[in-house]
Amino acid sequence: MATFIVQKAYRDLAKKKGFLVGSDSIKALDKAVEKLVTDAMARTKANGRKTIKAQDI
């Protein structure tokens, strides 16, 4: 599995807001981002483009 999120940035944001980050949440967030990107690529292709735009996300 590729890594899509920067763990340090995720942990820093959570810490700034007063939260801790479990290792399982990092994996879940990474998987969610991968699905988001994959779905955006499918919409892009369905629209006859090769450039992913904000509207595809």
C-alpha positions as CSV (number, residue, x, y, z in Angstrom):
1,M,0.0,0.0,0.0
2,A,1.3,3.5,-0.9
3,T,1.3,6.1,1.8
4,F,-0.7,9.2,0.9
5,I,-0.7,11.2,4.2
6,V,2.1,12.8,6.1
7,Q,1.9,11.2,9.5
8,K,3.7,14.1,11.2
9,A,1.3,16.6,9.8
10,Y,-1.7,14.5,10.9
11,R,-0.2,14.0,14.4
12,D,0.6,17.7,14.7
13,L,-2.9,18.8,13.7
14,A,-4.5,16.3,16.2
15,K,-2.1,17.5,18.9
16,K,-2.9,21.1,18.2
17,K,-6.6,20.4,18.7
18,G,-5.9,18.4,21.9
19,F,-6.2,14.8,20.5
20,L,-3.9,11.8,20.3
21,V,-3.5,9.7,17.2
22,G,-3.7,5.9,17.2
23,S,-1.7,4.0,14.7
24,D,-4.9,2.3,13.4
25,S,-6.3,5.7,12.6
26,I,-3.3,6.5,10.4
27,K,-3.9,3.4,8.4
28,A,-7.6,4.1,8.1
29,L,-7.1,7.7,7.0
30,D,-4.5,6.6,4.4
31,K,-7.0,4.0,3.0
32,A,-9.7,6.7,2.9
33,V,-7.5,9.0,0.9
34,E,-6.5,6.2,-1.5
35,K,-10.3,5.5,-2.1
36,L,-11.0,9.3,-2.6
37,V,-8.2,9.5,-5.2
38,T,-9.3,6.3,-6.9
39,D,-12.9,7.5,-7.1
40,A,-11.7,10.9,-8.4
41,M,-9.7,9.2,-11.2
42,A,-12.8,7.2,-12.2
43,R,-14.9,10.3,-12.5
44,T,-12.1,12.1,-14.4
45,K,-11.9,9.2,-16.9
46,A,-15.7,9.1,-17.2
47,N,-15.6,12.7,-18.2
48,G,-13.1,12.1,-20.9
49,R,-10.2,13.9,-19.1
50,K,-6.8,13.0,-17.7
51,T,-6.6,15.9,-15.3
52,I,-8.2,15.4,-11.9
53,K,-10.0,18.6,-10.9
54,A,-11.6,19.7,-7.6
55,Q,-15.0,18.8,-9.0
56,D,-13.9,15.1,-9.3
57,I,-13.2,15.0,-5.6
